[in-house]
Amino acid sequence: MMKKLFDSLNEKATFDYAENMGRDAKAGQVYALTGELGAGKTVFAKGFAKGLGIGDIVSSPTFTLVQTYESGRLPLYHFDVYRIGDISEMDETGYEDYFYGEGVTLVEWADMIKEILPKNTIWIKMSKDDEMGFDYRRLTIEDTGD
């Protein structure tokens, strides 16, 4: 297992870090974002999408569960599962086609569906620390590998 830490001092740093990760992303990878409300998951998603070459406006698909972006070098399947009441609701999305498809999957609030995520999911925990400043975020990236 590989574990990395990244300390972000502002939204731009989070966006830029995510953009670099998006540039390196490969088809079939699943990225699980966790962290409290306002931790920067959507900022991360926007940067990640830019790294894939997606020029579309990216927003959290809170009410649709999944949004597909196909204008980049790989399709991006962006999930926001914050509002699901039960994990069985994921069946309605056809999530397996996304998780094991030809694109890259990014899941906000992924801890809510961890039991259905692939074993080789890359976990990104985003946490705030008010003592370090209002805009400070620590990203903990855990890659269990294949």
Secondary structure, 3 states (H helix, E strand, C coil): CEEEEEEECCHHHHHHHHHHHHHHCCCCCEEEEECCCCCCHHHHHHHHHHHCCCCCCCCCCCCCCEEEECCCCCCEEEEECCCCCCHHHHHHHCHHHHHCCCCEEEEECHHHHHHHCCCCCEEEEEEECHHHCCCCEEEEEEECCC
